[in-house]
Amino acid sequence: MGVGGEGVGADGGRNQSTTDDGEQFADAVLALLAVARRTRGRLQPLFEDVTVPQLVLLDAVQACGLEGIGAISAYTLLSQPTVTQQAASLEAAGLLRRIPAEDDRRRRVLTLTDRGEQLLAAKRDLVADRLSLAWKSLTPQEQSIAVPLLRHITDLVSHLT
């Protein structure tokens, strides 16, 4: 049963409330995307040495850099040329390294440098501090579902493209 009422009518067909539930979900996801974009702008002043998109790329390198540019591209939903270009600037800044893959020396994988790991950890802490007020405002029940639900919605939305 959805937020707006029953999902299936007495005749077995979809009723208006199912459509309304889908529209409410779409509205909520679009609102989440909009607030994420605004939050990105509000966080940028905290980062003198890296941009928020670069921070996202550093996070992706930590998560899946050893799988190569394609994996980072899929993780961040950025094109491979964009990832390659951003990685080059982060490499020049001493935050990551491009190294030959062990299984195919022609292919490059990405790893964070010690400086990149330290910067990513410090910036994550800043973001966590900023978002902790929102987290603390959630009830224990909401906290127990918030992270898995956000990750699940992220996965669902990322597969729409």
C-alpha positions in Angstrom: 0.0 0.0 0.0 1.4 3.4 -1.0 1.3 6.7 0.7 -1.8 7.8 -1.2 -3.9 4.7 -0.5 -4.4 1.4 -2.2 -2.2 0.3 -5.1 -4.6 -2.1 -6.9 -8.3 -1.5 -7.5 -11.0 -4.1 -6.8 -11.0 -5.0 -10.5 -7.2 -5.9 -10.3 -6.2 -2.8 -12.3 -4.1 0.1 -11.1 -6.0 3.0 -9.6 -5.3 6.7 -9.4 -3.5 6.4 -6.0 -0.8 4.2 -7.6 -0.1 6.9 -10.1 -0.2 9.5 -7.4 2.3 7.4 -5.3 4.6 7.3 -8.4 4.3 11.0 -8.8 5.0 11.7 -5.2 8.1 9.5 -5.3 9.3 11.3 -8.4 8.7 14.6 -6.8 10.6 13.5 -3.7 13.6 12.2 -5.7 13.7 15.4 -7.7 13.6 17.4 -4.5 16.5 15.3 -3.1 18.5 16.0 -6.2 17.8 19.7 -6.0 18.8 19.9 -2.3 22.0 17.8 -3.1 22.9 20.4 -5.7 22.3 23.3 -3.3 24.2 21.5 -0.6 27.2 21.1 -2.9 27.3 24.8 -3.4 27.0 25.4 0.3 29.8 23.0 1.1 32.3 24.4 -1.5 33.4 27.3 0.8 34.7 24.6 3.2 37.1 23.3 0.6 39.9 25.7 -0.3 42.1 23.0 -1.8 39.6 20.9 -3.7 36.3 21.3 -5.4 33.2 19.2 -4.4 33.3 17.3 -7.7 37.0 16.6 -7.2 36.1 15.3 -3.7 33.5 13.0 -5.3 36.1 11.7 -7.7 38.6 11.1 -4.9 35.9 9.1 -3.1 35.3 7.1 -6.2 39.0 6.4 -6.6 39.1 5.1 -3.0 36.0 2.9 -3.7 36.8 1.4 -7.0 40.0 3.0 -8.5 41.7 -0.3 -8.8 39.0 -1.4 -11.3 40.0 1.4 -13.7 38.5 4.5 -15.3 35.4 2.7 -16.5 34.5 1.6 -13.0 35.0 5.2 -11.7 32.9 6.5 -14.5 30.1 4.1 -13.6 30.4 4.9 -9.9 30.2 8.7 -10.4 28.0 8.7 -13.5 30.6 10.8 -15.3 31.8 10.1 -18.8 35.2 8.4 -19.1 36.8 11.4 -20.7 35.6 13.6 -17.8 37.0 11.2 -15.3 40.3 11.0 -17.2 40.6 14.8 -17.4 39.7 15.3 -13.7 42.1 12.5 -12.7 44.9 14.2 -14.5 44.4 17.4 -12.6 44.2 15.5 -9.3 47.4 13.6 -10.2 49.1 16.9 -10.9 48.0 18.1 -7.5 49.6 15.0 -5.9 46.3 13.6 -4.7 46.2 10.4 -6.8 48.4 8.2 -8.9 47.7 6.5 -12.2 49.6 3.2 -12.3 49.6 0.2 -14.6 47.1 -2.5 -13.8 48.6 -5.7 -12.6 46.6 -7.9 -15.0 47.2 -5.7 -18.1 50.1 -3.3 -17.9 48.6 -1.2 -20.8 45.5 -0.3 -18.7 45.8 2.3 -15.9 44.2 2.1 -12.5 44.0 4.9 -9.9 45.0 5.0 -6.3 45.0 7.8 -3.8 48.3 9.1 -2.6 48.9 9.5 1.2 48.1 13.2 0.8 44.9 12.3 -1.2 43.8 9.9 1.6 44.4 12.4 4.3 42.5 15.2 2.4 39.6 12.9 1.6 39.3 11.8 5.3 39.5 15.4 6.5 36.8 16.6 4.0 34.5 13.7 4.8 34.8 14.8 8.5 33.8 18.3 7.5 30.8 17.1 5.5 29.8 14.7 8.4 30.0 17.6 10.8 27.7 19.7 8.6 25.2 16.9 8.1 25.2 15.7 11.7 22.5 18.2 12.6 20.2 16.6 10.1 21.1 13.1 11.3 20.5 14.0 14.9 17.1 15.4 14.0 16.0 11.9 12.8 14.3 9.5 15.2 16.2 6.2 16.0 13.7 4.4 13.6 14.4 6.9 10.8 18.2 6.6 11.4 18.0 2.8 11.1 16.5 3.0 7.6 18.0 6.3 6.3 21.4 5.1 5.1 20.2 1.8 3.4 17.2 3.6 1.9 19.3 6.5 0.5 21.8 4.0 -0.9 19.0 1.9 -2.5 17.4 5.0 -4.0 20.8 6.1 -5.4 21.2 2.7 -7.0 17.8 2.8 -8.5 18.2 6.3 -9.9 21.7 5.6 -11.3 20.3 2.7 -13.3 17.7 5.0 -15.0 20.4 6.5 -17.3 
